[in-house]
Amino acid sequence: MFFLPLSDDNPTDNKPFISWIIIVLCIFVYGWQISLGDANQTAILALGVTPSALLGGAPLPPEIATIPAWLTIFTSMFMHGGILHLGGNMLYLWIFGDNVEDSVGSKLHYILLYALCGIAAALAQSFADPNSSIPMIGASGAIAGMLGAYLILHPRANVKCLLVIIIFVRTINLPAWIVLGGWFALQFFSLGQTGSSVAYVAHIGGFVAGMVLIPFFRRKTVPLFDKPHSRAFVIEPITAGKQHIPTISRKRTTQKPSSPHRQGKHPFE
């Protein structure tokens, strides 16, 4: 079975410029990594987060440690280990980051939230394995924070997912709490895998940080645990036309509206 989130039904009031900039920077940095050829491995060692170096147990050799160890927490967020690593991270940031950015409002506050989640992810992985000399790279930890924040803000928003079971290919609308909660549970189930190059503890640390921090970073007018905007569990065939998530039917009323707001429409939809 193959399962992949494609989009959500959550509208935004503002353009997610910071999320777009992060995506562009990550793509640009990955292009730079490719251009390095064999020297890319040296760049990963120098700019990735190495737990033993970050915590002071085993500093990197001077010829590799071109920047302070603490600064690698931030440089590592823009580096990736392959096209699938990059593509998966950017897809999740594209789908879920815009609504978190919109809910925070302030661009500076969103940058701070993103950075704090990335810091929490790096520290979680480092303290879990302080003697590790394997560098960590990728935006996964910070983006996991955006997933955690989204889960607290919009647990009932529907996510359109591609579902492939042998020759059965459909899209299905699933509540965010299933998609993101399932992703989070998978990180726990994957802990302790031998030979895995994925920093699952970093994902868990970033996700929890996002859940904890978003109530303090959101605009006061933005509710937590927002209501759904469409029907869940709708299964549709793949068509060449525009994909559409059926909206929830609204009850019509003959009562005269008492305010200029649209009848039956939440101000943050």
PyRosetta script that sets phi, psi and omega in degrees:
from pyrosetta import init, pose_from_sequence

init()
pose = pose_from_sequence("MFFLPLSDDNPTDNKPFISWIIIVLCIFVYGWQISLGDANQTAILALGVTPSALLGGAPLPPEIATIPAWLTIFTSMFMHGGILHLGGNMLYLWIFGDNVEDSVGSKLHYILLYALCGIAAALAQSFADPNSSIPMIGASGAIAGMLGAYLILHPRANVKCLLVIIIFVRTINLPAWIVLGGWFALQFFSLGQTGSSVAYVAHIGGFVAGMVLIPFFRRKTVPLFDKPHSRAFVIEPITAGKQHIPTISRKRTTQKPSSPHRQGKHPFE")
pose.set_psi(1, 136.5)
pose.set_omega(1, 178.4)
pose.set_phi(2, -117.5)
pose.set_psi(2, 134.9)
pose.set_omega(2, -173.6)
pose.set_phi(3, -139.5)
pose.set_psi(3, 125.7)
pose.set_omega(3, -175.9)
pose.set_phi(4, -146.5)
pose.set_psi(4, 122.6)
pose.set_omega(4, 174.1)
pose.set_phi(5, -65.1)
pose.set_psi(5, 140.2)
pose.set_omega(5, -178.8)
pose.set_phi(6, -115.9)
pose.set_psi(6, -40.3)
pose.set_omega(6, -176.4)
pose.set_phi(7, -166.8)
pose.set_psi(7, 172.1)
pose.set_omega(7, 173.7)
pose.set_phi(8, -127.4)
pose.set_psi(8, 173.0)
pose.set_omega(8, -176.5)
pose.set_phi(9, -100.7)
pose.set_psi(9, 16.6)
pose.set_omega(9, -171.8)
pose.set_phi(10, -93.4)
pose.set_psi(10, 111.9)
pose.set_omega(10, 178.7)
pose.set_phi(11, -75.7)
pose.set_psi(11, 160.4)
pose.set_omega(11, 175.8)
pose.set_phi(12, -126.4)
pose.set_psi(12, 155.5)
pose.set_omega(12, 178.9)
pose.set_phi(13, -91.9)
pose.set_psi(13, -21.6)
pose.set_omega(13, -175.4)
pose.set_phi(14, -132.1)
pose.set_psi(14, 155.8)
pose.set_omega(14, 178.1)
pose.set_phi(15, -71.7)
pose.set_psi(15, 133.8)
pose.set_omega(15, -178.9)
pose.set_phi(16, -83.4)
pose.set_psi(16, 67.8)
pose.set_omega(16, -173.2)
pose.set_phi(17, -61.7)
pose.set_psi(17, -37.2)
pose.set_omega(17, -178.1)
pose.set_phi(18, -68.3)
pose.set_psi(18, -42.6)
pose.set_omega(18, 176.7)
pose.set_phi(19, -60.8)
pose.set_psi(19, -41.0)
pose.set_omega(19, 178.7)
pose.set_phi(20, -64.3)
pose.set_psi(20, -42.0)
pose.set_omega(20, 180.0)
pose.set_phi(21, -63.2)
pose.set_psi(21, -42.1)
pose.set_omega(21, 178.8)
pose.set_phi(22, -61.3)
pose.set_psi(22, -42.8)
pose.set_omega(22, 179.0)
pose.set_phi(23, -61.6)
pose.set_psi(23, -46.0)
pose.set_omega(23, -179.8)
pose.set_phi(24, -62.9)
pose.set_psi(24, -43.7)
pose.set_omega(24, -179.9)
pose.set_phi(25, -63.2)
pose.set_psi(25, -41.8)
pose.set_omega(25, 179.4)
pose.set_phi(26, -63.6)
pose.set_psi(26, -40.8)
pose.set_omega(26, 178.3)
pose.set_phi(27, -66.0)
pose.set_psi(27, -42.1)
pose.set_omega(27, 179.1)
pose.set_phi(28, -62.4)
pose.set_psi(28, -45.4)
pose.set_omega(28, -179.4)
pose.set_phi(29, -64.7)
pose.set_psi(29, -38.5)
pose.set_omega(29, 178.8)
pose.set_phi(30, -65.3)
pose.set_psi(30, -39.1)
pose.set_omega(30, 175.0)
pose.set_phi(31, -60.3)
pose.set_psi(31, -39.9)
pose.set_omega(31, 177.1)
pose.set_phi(32, -63.8)
pose.set_psi(32, -41.1)
pose.set_omega(32, 178.6)
pose.set_phi(33, -59.4)
pose.set_psi(33, -45.1)
pose.set_omega(33, 180.0)
pose.set_phi(34, -61.1)
pose.set_psi(34, -39.1)
pose.set_omega(34, -177.8)
pose.set_phi(35, -65.9)
pose.set_psi(35, -19.4)
pose.set_omega(35, -178.1)
pose.set_phi(36, -75.7)
pose.set_psi(36, -20.9)
pose.set_omega(36, -177.4)
pose.set_phi(37, 65.9)
pose.set_psi(37, -130.8)
pose.set_omega(37, -178.8)
pose.set_phi(38, -64.9)
pose.set_psi(38, -23.8)
pose.set_omega(38, -179.7)
pose.set_phi(39, -71.4)
pose.set_psi(39, -8.7)
pose.set_omega(39, 178.2)
pose.set_phi(40, -59.5)
pose.set_psi(40, -36.7)
pose.set_omega(40, 179.6)
pose.set_phi(41, -63.2)
pose.set_psi(41, -37.5)
pose.set_omega(41, 176.6)
pose.set_phi(42, -66.7)
pose.set_psi(42, -39.6)
pose.set_omega(42, 178.3)
pose.set_phi(43, -63.1)
pose.set_psi(43, -39.7)
pose.set_omega(43, 178.5)
pose.set_phi(44, -64.1)
pose.set_psi(44, -41.4)
pose.set_omega(44, 177.6)
pose.set_phi(45, -63.4)
pose.set_psi(45, -38.5)
pose.set_omega(45, -176.3)
pose.set_phi(46, -78.0)
pose.set_psi(46, -35.9)
pose.set_omega(46, -171.6)
pose.set_phi(47, -108.9)
pose.set_psi(47, -9.8)
pose.set_omega(47, 175.9)
pose.set_phi(48, -83.1)
pose.set_psi(48, 164.3)
pose.set_omega(48, 178.7)
pose.set_phi(49, -87.0)
pose.set_psi(49, 114.1)
pose.set_omega(49, 175.4)
pose.set_phi(50, -103.4)
pose.set_psi(50, 112.1)
pose.set_omega(50, -174.9)
pose.set_phi(51, -51.5)
pose.set_psi(51, -45.2)
pose.set_omega(51, -177.6)
pose.set_phi(52, -63.7)
pose.set_psi(52, -33.1)
pose.set_omega(52, 178.1)
pose.set_phi(53, -79.1)
pose.set_psi(53, -40.2)
pose.set_omega(53, -179.2)
pose.set_phi(54, -62.1)
pose.set_psi(54, -40.1)
pose.set_omega(54, -177.7)
pose.set_phi(55, -90.0)
pose.set_psi(55, 2.8)
pose.set_omega(55, 173.3)
pose.set_phi(56, 85.1)
pose.set_psi(56, 5.3)
pose.set_omega(56, -177.9)
pose.set_phi(57, -74.8)
pose.set_psi(57, -39.2)
pose.set_omega(57, -178.1)
pose.set_phi(58, -148.1)
pose.set_psi(58, 87.7)
pose.set_omega(58, -179.8)
pose.set_phi(59, -59.1)
pose.set_psi(59, 151.0)
pose.set_omega(59, 177.6)
pose.set_phi(60, -70.3)
pose.set_psi(60, 155.3)
pose.set_omega(60, 175.1)
pose.set_phi(61, -57.3)
pose.set_psi(61, 146.1)
pose.set_omega(61, -176.7)
pose.set_phi(62, -55.1)
pose.set_psi(62, -34.3)
pose.set_omega(62, -178.5)
pose.set_phi(63, -71.4)
pose.set_psi(63, -15.6)
pose.set_omega(63, 178.6)
pose.set_phi(64, -102.9)
pose.set_psi(64, -37.0)
pose.set_omega(64, -177.6)
pose.set_phi(65, -75.8)
pose.set_psi(65, 74.7)
pose.set_omega(65, -177.6)
pose.set_phi(66, -79.7)
pose.set_psi(66, -18.0)
pose.set_omega(66, 177.8)
pose.set_phi(67, -133.0)
pose.set_psi(67, 159.8)
pose.set_omega(67, 177.9)
pose.set_phi(68, -59.2)
pose.set_psi(68, 148.4)
pose.set_omega(68, -176.8)
pose.set_phi(69, -58.7)
pose.set_psi(69, -38.3)
pose.set_omega(69, -178.2)
pose.set_phi(70, -65.2)
pose.set_psi(70, -29.6)
pose.set_omega(70, -178.3)
pose.set_phi(71, -72.1)
pose.set_psi(71, -22.0)
pose.set_omega(71, 179.4)
pose.set_phi(72, -66.6)
pose.set_psi(72, -19.1)
pose.set_omega(72, 175.3)
pose.set_phi(73, -57.8)
pose.set_psi(73, -37.1)
pose.set_omega(73, -176.5)
pose.set_phi(74, -88.2)
pose.set_psi(74, -40.9)
pose.set_omega(74, 179.9)
pose.set_phi(75, -66.0)
pose.set_psi(75, -33.5)
pose.set_omega(75, -178.5)
pose.set_phi(76, -65.9)
pose.set_psi(76, -23.8)
pose.set_omega(76, -177.5)
pose.set_phi(77, -67.9)
pose.set_psi(77, -16.2)
pose.set_omega(77, -176.9)
pose.set_phi(78, -108.2)
pose.set_psi(78, 2.1)
pose.set_omega(78, -178.5)
pose.set_phi(79, -106.5)
pose.set_psi(79, 150.8)
pose.set_omega(79, -179.3)
pose.set_phi(80, -140.7)
pose.set_psi(80, 156.3)
pose.set_omega(80, -174.8)
pose.set_phi(81, -92.6)
pose.set_psi(81, -1.7)
pose.set_omega(81, -179.9)
pose.set_phi(82, 176.0)
pose.set_psi(82, 170.8)
pose.set_omega(82, -175.8)
pose.set_phi(83, -67.6)
pose.set_psi(83, -35.0)
pose.set_omega(83, 178.3)
pose.set_phi(84, -70.5)
pose.set_psi(84, -38.2)
pose.set_omega(84, 176.0)
pose.set_phi(85, -60.4)
pose.set_psi(85, -48.5)
pose.set_omega(85, 178.7)
pose.set_phi(86, -63.9)
pose.set_psi(86, -49.2)
pose.set_omega(86, -176.2)
pose.set_phi(87, -62.1)
pose.set_psi(87, -42.7)
pose.set_omega(87, 179.4)
pose.set_phi(88, -63.0)
pose.set_psi(88, -44.6)
pose.set_omega(88, 179.2)
pose.set_phi(89, -63.0)
pose.set_psi(89, -44.9)
pose.set_omega(89, -177.4)
pose.set_phi(90, -68.6)
pose.set_psi(90, -33.6)
pose.set_omega(90, 177.1)
pose.set_phi(91, -62.8)
pose.set_psi(91, -46.4)
pose.set_omega(91, -179.2)
pose.set_phi(92, -66.8)
pose.set_psi(92, -38.0)
pose.set_omega(92, 177.2)
pose.set_phi(93, -66.7)
pose.set_psi(93, -38.0)
pose.set_omega(93, 178.9)
pose.set_phi(94, -63.0)
pose.set_psi(94, -42.4)
pose.set_omega(94, -176.0)
pose.set_phi(95, -75.3)
pose.set_psi(95, -45.6)
pose.set_omega(95, -169.7)
pose.set_phi(96, -105.8)
pose.set_psi(96, -23.5)
pose.set_omega(96, -175.9)
pose.set_phi(97, -67.5)
pose.set_psi(97, -33.1)
pose.set_omega(97, -176.0)
pose.set_phi(98, -63.6)
pose.set_psi(98, -40.0)
pose.set_omega(98, -179.4)
pose.set_phi(99, -70.9)
pose.set_psi(99, -35.5)
pose.set_omega(99, 176.6)
pose.set_phi(100, -66.8)
pose.set_psi(100, -44.4)
pose.set_omega(100, 178.2)
pose.set_phi(101, -60.5)
pose.set_psi(101, -41.6)
pose.set_omega(101, 179.7)
pose.set_phi(102, -65.0)
pose.set_psi(102, -38.6)
pose.set_omega(102, -178.3)
pose.set_phi(103, -71.2)
pose.set_psi(103, -32.4)
pose.set_omega(103, 178.0)
pose.set_phi(104, -73.4)
pose.set_psi(104, -39.9)
pose.set_omega(104, 177.5)
pose.set_phi(105, 86.5)
pose.set_psi(105, -71.5)
pose.set_omega(105, -178.4)
pose.set_phi(106, -67.8)
pose.set_psi(106, 128.4)
pose.set_omega(106, 179.4)
pose.set_phi(107, -65.1)
pose.set_psi(107, -39.2)
pose.set_omega(107, 179.3)
pose.set_phi(108, -65.0)
pose.set_psi(108, -39.9)
pose.set_omega(108, 178.7)
pose.set_phi(109, -66.6)
pose.set_psi(109, -35.7)
pose.set_omega(109, 178.4)
pose.set_phi(110, -67.8)
pose.set_psi(110, -41.4)
pose.set_omega(110, 176.4)
pose.set_phi(111, -60.1)
pose.set_psi(111, -43.0)
pose.set_omega(111, 179.3)
pose.set_phi(112, -63.9)
pose.set_psi(112, -43.1)
pose.set_omega(112, 178.4)
pose.set_phi(113, -61.2)
pose.set_psi(113, -46.4)
pose.set_omega(113, 179.9)
pose.set_phi(114, -60.6)
pose.set_psi(114, -44.3)
pose.set_omega(114, -179.0)
pose.set_phi(115, -66.5)
pose.set_psi(115, -42.1)
pose.set_omega(115, 179.9)
pose.set_phi(116, -63.0)
pose.set_psi(116, -38.3)
pose.set_omega(116, 177.5)
pose.set_phi(117, -66.3)
pose.set_psi(117, -39.4)
pose.set_omega(117, 177.0)
pose.set_phi(118, -65.3)
pose.set_psi(118, -39.0)
pose.set_omega(118, 177.2)
pose.set_phi(119, -64.3)
pose.set_psi(119, -45.7)
pose.set_omega(119, 179.3)
pose.set_phi(120, -59.3)
pose.set_psi(120, -40.0)
pose.set_omega(120, 180.0)
pose.set_phi(121, -64.6)
pose.set_psi(121, -46.5)
pose.set_omega(121, -179.1)
pose.set_phi(122, -64.0)
pose.set_psi(122, -41.8)
pose.set_omega(122, -179.7)
pose.set_phi(123, -68.6)
pose.set_psi(123, -38.9)
pose.set_omega(123, 179.3)
pose.set_phi(124, -60.0)
pose.set_psi(124, -46.8)
pose.set_omega(124, -179.7)
pose.set_phi(125, -67.5)
pose.set_psi(125, -38.0)
pose.set_omega(125, -178.0)
pose.set_phi(126, -67.4)
pose.set_psi(126, -44.6)
pose.set_omega(126, -179.6)
pose.set_phi(127, -71.9)
pose.set_psi(127, -25.7)
pose.set_omega(127, 177.1)
pose.set_phi(128, -70.8)
pose.set_psi(128, -29.7)
pose.set_omega(128, -179.6)
pose.set_phi(129, -142.8)
pose.set_psi(129, 70.9)
pose.set_omega(129, -171.6)
pose.set_phi(130, -66.1)
pose.set_psi(130, -19.8)
pose.set_omega(130, -178.4)
pose.set_phi(131, -94.0)
pose.set_psi(131, 2.9)
pose.set_omega(131, -177.5)
pose.set_phi(132, -68.9)
pose.set_psi(132, 135.0)
pose.set_omega(132, 176.4)
pose.set_phi(133, -106.9)
pose.set_psi(133, 14.0)
pose.set_omega(133, 179.5)
pose.set_phi(134, -91.3)
pose.set_psi(134, 121.3)
pose.set_omega(134, -178.7)
pose.set_phi(135, -71.0)
pose.set_psi(135, 143.6)
pose.set_omega(135, 176.4)
pose.set_phi(136, -104.4)
pose.set_psi(136, 133.3)
pose.set_omega(136, 175.2)
pose.set_phi(137, -136.0)
pose.set_psi(137, 158.9)
pose.set_omega(137, 175.7)
pose.set_phi(138, 121.8)
pose.set_psi(138, 154.6)
pose.set_omega(138, 178.4)
pose.set_phi(139, -87.8)
pose.set_psi(139, 4.8)
pose.set_omega(139, -172.9)
pose.set_phi(140, -55.3)
pose.set_psi(140, -44.1)
pose.set_omega(140, -177.1)
pose.set_phi(141, -63.6)
pose.set_psi(141, -46.6)
pose.set_omega(141, 179.2)
pose.set_phi(142, -66.0)
pose.set_psi(142, -40.7)
pose.set_omega(142, -180.0)
pose.set_phi(143, -68.7)
pose.set_psi(143, -34.0)
pose.set_omega(143, 174.1)
pose.set_phi(144, -57.9)
pose.set_psi(144, -35.7)
pose.set_omega(144, 175.8)
pose.set_phi(145, -62.6)
pose.set_psi(145, -37.5)
pose.set_omega(145, 177.4)
pose.set_phi(146, -68.1)
pose.set_psi(146, -33.7)
pose.set_omega(146, 176.6)
pose.set_phi(147, -66.3)
pose.set_psi(147, -42.8)
pose.set_omega(147, 177.8)
pose.set_phi(148, -63.1)
pose.set_psi(148, -40.8)
pose.set_omega(148, 178.0)
pose.set_phi(149, -64.7)
pose.set_psi(149, -42.7)
pose.set_omega(149, 179.4)
pose.set_phi(150, -61.0)
pose.set_psi(150, -40.3)
pose.set_omega(150, -179.2)
pose.set_phi(151, -61.2)
pose.set_psi(151, -37.1)
pose.set_omega(151, 178.6)
pose.set_phi(152, -75.0)
pose.set_psi(152, -35.5)
pose.set_omega(152, -178.2)
pose.set_phi(153, -78.4)
pose.set_psi(153, -45.8)
pose.set_omega(153, -170.7)
pose.set_phi(154, -134.7)
pose.set_psi(154, 59.5)
pose.set_omega(154, -177.1)
pose.set_phi(155, -64.9)
pose.set_psi(155, -24.6)
pose.set_omega(155, -177.0)
pose.set_phi(156, -102.4)
pose.set_psi(156, 4.1)
pose.set_omega(156, 173.0)
pose.set_phi(157, -64.8)
pose.set_psi(157, 147.8)
pose.set_omega(157, -178.0)
pose.set_phi(158, -97.6)
pose.set_psi(158, 137.5)
pose.set_omega(158, -179.9)
pose.set_phi(159, -110.9)
pose.set_psi(159, 122.0)
pose.set_omega(159, 177.0)
pose.set_phi(160, -78.0)
pose.set_psi(160, 122.0)
pose.set_omega(160, -175.8)
pose.set_phi(161, -121.5)
pose.set_psi(161, 143.6)
pose.set_omega(161, 173.0)
pose.set_phi(162, -83.2)
pose.set_psi(162, 125.1)
pose.set_omega(162, -178.8)
pose.set_phi(163, -119.3)
pose.set_psi(163, 119.7)
pose.set_omega(163, 179.9)
pose.set_phi(164, -124.0)
pose.set_psi(164, 118.3)
pose.set_omega(164, 175.2)
pose.set_phi(165, -124.4)
pose.set_psi(165, 98.5)
pose.set_omega(165, -175.2)
pose.set_phi(166, 57.9)
pose.set_psi(166, -102.5)
pose.set_omega(166, 179.6)
pose.set_phi(167, -105.1)
pose.set_psi(167, 2.5)
pose.set_omega(167, 178.9)
pose.set_phi(168, -87.6)
pose.set_psi(168, 111.2)
pose.set_omega(168, -177.2)
pose.set_phi(169, -123.1)
pose.set_psi(169, 117.2)
pose.set_omega(169, -178.4)
pose.set_phi(170, -145.8)
pose.set_psi(170, 169.1)
pose.set_omega(170, 166.5)
pose.set_phi(171, -109.4)
pose.set_psi(171, 145.3)
pose.set_omega(171, 179.9)
pose.set_phi(172, -134.9)
pose.set_psi(172, 138.4)
pose.set_omega(172, 178.6)
pose.set_phi(173, -92.9)
pose.set_psi(173, 116.3)
pose.set_omega(173, -178.5)
pose.set_phi(174, -118.7)
pose.set_psi(174, 140.5)
pose.set_omega(174, 175.4)
pose.set_phi(175, -59.2)
pose.set_psi(175, 146.3)
pose.set_omega(175, -177.8)
pose.set_phi(176, -59.7)
pose.set_psi(176, -31.3)
pose.set_omega(176, -178.3)
pose.set_phi(177, -66.1)
pose.set_psi(177, -27.4)
pose.set_omega(177, 176.4)
pose.set_phi(178, -77.0)
pose.set_psi(178, -47.2)
pose.set_omega(178, -177.2)
pose.set_phi(179, -65.0)
pose.set_psi(179, -50.4)
pose.set_omega(179, -176.2)
pose.set_phi(180, -79.3)
pose.set_psi(180, -37.0)
pose.set_omega(180, 175.6)
pose.set_phi(181, -63.9)
pose.set_psi(181, -38.2)
pose.set_omega(181, 177.0)
pose.set_phi(182, -66.3)
pose.set_psi(182, -40.2)
pose.set_omega(182, 177.3)
pose.set_phi(183, -61.4)
pose.set_psi(183, -43.9)
pose.set_omega(183, -179.2)
pose.set_phi(184, -64.9)
pose.set_psi(184, -43.0)
pose.set_omega(184, 178.9)
pose.set_phi(185, -62.1)
pose.set_psi(185, -36.7)
pose.set_omega(185, 179.8)
pose.set_phi(186, -61.5)
pose.set_psi(186, -33.1)
pose.set_omega(186, 179.2)
pose.set_phi(187, -63.9)
pose.set_psi(187, -40.2)
pose.set_omega(187, 178.2)
pose.set_phi(188, -67.5)
pose.set_psi(188, -43.2)
pose.set_omega(188, -179.1)
pose.set_phi(189, -65.1)
pose.set_psi(189, -24.6)
pose.set_omega(189, -176.4)
pose.set_phi(190, -89.9)
pose.set_psi(190, -7.3)
pose.set_omega(190, 179.2)
pose.set_phi(191, -60.8)
pose.set_psi(191, 140.9)
pose.set_omega(191, 177.0)
pose.set_phi(192, 84.3)
pose.set_psi(192, 4.1)
pose.set_omega(192, 177.2)
pose.set_phi(193, -64.1)
pose.set_psi(193, 131.1)
pose.set_omega(193, 178.6)
pose.set_phi(194, -80.5)
pose.set_psi(194, 136.4)
pose.set_omega(194, 177.8)
pose.set_phi(195, 78.8)
pose.set_psi(195, 4.1)
pose.set_omega(195, -179.9)
pose.set_phi(196, -80.3)
pose.set_psi(196, 140.7)
pose.set_omega(196, 178.4)
pose.set_phi(197, -101.3)
pose.set_psi(197, 8.8)
pose.set_omega(197, -177.8)
pose.set_phi(198, -93.6)
pose.set_psi(198, 132.5)
pose.set_omega(198, 179.7)
pose.set_phi(199, -87.7)
pose.set_psi(199, 79.9)
pose.set_omega(199, -175.6)
pose.set_phi(200, -65.2)
pose.set_psi(200, -34.9)
pose.set_omega(200, 179.3)
pose.set_phi(201, -64.3)
pose.set_psi(201, -35.9)
pose.set_omega(201, 177.1)
pose.set_phi(202, -63.4)
pose.set_psi(202, -41.1)
pose.set_omega(202, 177.8)
pose.set_phi(203, -60.9)
pose.set_psi(203, -45.0)
pose.set_omega(203, -179.3)
pose.set_phi(204, -63.7)
pose.set_psi(204, -44.1)
pose.set_omega(204, 179.9)
pose.set_phi(205, -62.6)
pose.set_psi(205, -43.2)
pose.set_omega(205, 178.7)
pose.set_phi(206, -66.2)
pose.set_psi(206, -41.9)
pose.set_omega(206, -179.1)
pose.set_phi(207, -61.3)
pose.set_psi(207, -47.8)
pose.set_omega(207, 179.6)
pose.set_phi(208, -63.6)
pose.set_psi(208, -39.5)
pose.set_omega(208, 178.5)
pose.set_phi(209, -60.6)
pose.set_psi(209, -43.2)
pose.set_omega(209, 178.8)
pose.set_phi(210, -62.3)
pose.set_psi(210, -41.0)
pose.set_omega(210, 178.7)
pose.set_phi(211, -63.8)
pose.set_psi(211, -41.1)
pose.set_omega(211, -176.6)
pose.set_phi(212, -74.0)
pose.set_psi(212, -38.0)
pose.set_omega(212, -172.5)
pose.set_phi(213, -83.9)
pose.set_psi(213, -30.1)
pose.set_omega(213, -171.9)
pose.set_phi(214, -60.8)
pose.set_psi(214, -33.7)
pose.set_omega(214, 176.9)
pose.set_phi(215, -60.7)
pose.set_psi(215, -25.3)
pose.set_omega(215, -179.3)
pose.set_phi(216, -91.1)
pose.set_psi(216, -22.1)
pose.set_omega(216, -176.8)
pose.set_phi(217, -96.4)
pose.set_psi(217, -21.9)
pose.set_omega(217, -178.0)
pose.set_phi(218, -67.6)
pose.set_psi(218, 155.2)
pose.set_omega(218, 172.3)
pose.set_phi(219, -65.2)
pose.set_psi(219, 145.5)
pose.set_omega(219, -175.8)
pose.set_phi(220, -60.1)
pose.set_psi(220, -26.3)
pose.set_omega(220, -178.4)
pose.set_phi(221, -84.1)
pose.set_psi(221, -5.2)
pose.set_omega(221, -178.8)
pose.set_phi(222, -91.4)
pose.set_psi(222, 121.3)
pose.set_omega(222, -178.5)
pose.set_phi(223, -78.4)
pose.set_psi(223, 156.1)
pose.set_omega(223, 170.2)
pose.set_phi(224, -90.0)
pose.set_psi(224, 156.0)
pose.set_omega(224, 176.9)
pose.set_phi(225, 53.6)
pose.set_psi(225, 52.4)
pose.set_omega(225, -177.0)
pose.set_phi(226, -62.1)
pose.set_psi(226, 158.3)
pose.set_omega(226, -178.3)
pose.set_phi(227, -76.0)
pose.set_psi(227, 163.9)
pose.set_omega(227, 179.0)
pose.set_phi(228, -73.9)
pose.set_psi(228, 159.5)
pose.set_omega(228, 178.5)
pose.set_phi(229, -112.9)
pose.set_psi(229, -4.6)
pose.set_omega(229, -177.5)
pose.set_phi(230, -156.6)
pose.set_psi(230, 175.5)
pose.set_omega(230, -179.9)
pose.set_phi(231, -79.3)
pose.set_psi(231, 137.7)
pose.set_omega(231, 177.0)
pose.set_phi(232, -88.1)
pose.set_psi(232, 159.7)
pose.set_omega(232, 173.7)
pose.set_phi(233, 63.6)
pose.set_psi(233, 25.8)
pose.set_omega(233, 173.5)
pose.set_phi(234, -82.1)
pose.set_psi(234, 125.9)
pose.set_omega(234, 179.7)
pose.set_phi(235, -107.8)
pose.set_psi(235, 130.0)
pose.set_omega(235, -178.2)
pose.set_phi(236, -133.1)
pose.set_psi(236, 148.7)
pose.set_omega(236, 174.4)
pose.set_phi(237, -73.0)
pose.set_psi(237, 158.5)
pose.set_omega(237, 174.8)
pose.set_phi(238, -75.7)
pose.set_psi(238, 124.9)
pose.set_omega(238, 178.9)
pose.set_phi(239, -124.7)
pose.set_psi(239, 162.3)
pose.set_omega(239, -179.8)
pose.set_phi(240, -74.9)
pose.set_psi(240, -21.2)
pose.set_omega(240, -178.6)
pose.set_phi(241, -79.5)
pose.set_psi(241, -175.1)
pose.set_omega(241, -178.3)
pose.set_phi(242, -69.6)
pose.set_psi(242, 131.0)
pose.set_omega(242, 177.4)
pose.set_phi(243, -73.2)
pose.set_psi(243, 143.4)
pose.set_omega(243, -175.8)
pose.set_phi(244, -136.7)
pose.set_psi(244, 134.4)
pose.set_omega(244, 174.4)
pose.set_phi(245, -99.8)
pose.set_psi(245, 113.7)
pose.set_omega(245, -178.2)
pose.set_phi(246, -57.6)
pose.set_psi(246, 133.2)
pose.set_omega(246, -179.3)
pose.set_phi(247, -83.9)
pose.set_psi(247, 159.8)
pose.set_omega(247, 176.8)
pose.set_phi(248, -71.2)
pose.set_psi(248, 133.9)
pose.set_omega(248, -179.4)
pose.set_phi(249, -67.4)
pose.set_psi(249, 141.4)
pose.set_omega(249, -180.0)
pose.set_phi(250, -105.2)
pose.set_psi(250, 139.9)
pose.set_omega(250, 176.6)
pose.set_phi(251, -76.3)
pose.set_psi(251, 130.8)
pose.set_omega(251, 178.9)
pose.set_phi(252, -83.8)
pose.set_psi(252, 149.8)
pose.set_omega(252, -179.0)
pose.set_phi(253, -134.3)
pose.set_psi(253, 149.4)
pose.set_omega(253, 177.6)
pose.set_phi(254, -95.8)
pose.set_psi(254, -3.0)
pose.set_omega(254, -179.9)
pose.set_phi(255, -71.6)
pose.set_psi(255, 136.7)
pose.set_omega(255, -178.4)
pose.set_phi(256, -70.7)
pose.set_psi(256, 131.6)
pose.set_omega(256, 179.0)
pose.set_phi(257, -61.2)
pose.set_psi(257, 143.1)
pose.set_omega(257, -179.4)
pose.set_phi(258, -96.9)
pose.set_psi(258, -2.8)
pose.set_omega(258, -179.6)
pose.set_phi(259, -143.3)
pose.set_psi(259, 163.2)
pose.set_omega(259, -179.4)
pose.set_phi(260, -71.6)
pose.set_psi(260, -7.0)
pose.set_omega(260, 179.6)
pose.set_phi(261, -68.1)
pose.set_psi(261, 150.5)
pose.set_omega(261, 177.9)
pose.set_phi(262, -62.3)
pose.set_psi(262, 136.4)
pose.set_omega(262, -177.4)
pose.set_phi(263, -64.2)
pose.set_psi(263, 131.3)
pose.set_omega(263, 174.5)
pose.set_phi(264, 74.9)
pose.set_psi(264, 9.5)
pose.set_omega(264, -176.3)
pose.set_phi(265, -113.0)
pose.set_psi(265, 125.7)
pose.set_omega(265, 178.2)
pose.set_phi(266, -68.8)
pose.set_psi(266, 137.9)
pose.set_omega(266, -176.7)
pose.set_phi(267, -61.0)
pose.set_psi(267, -16.8)
pose.set_omega(267, -177.7)
pose.set_phi(268, -107.3)
pose.set_psi(268, 9.9)
pose.set_omega(268, 176.8)
pose.set_phi(269, -75.5)
pose.dump_pdb("model.pdb")
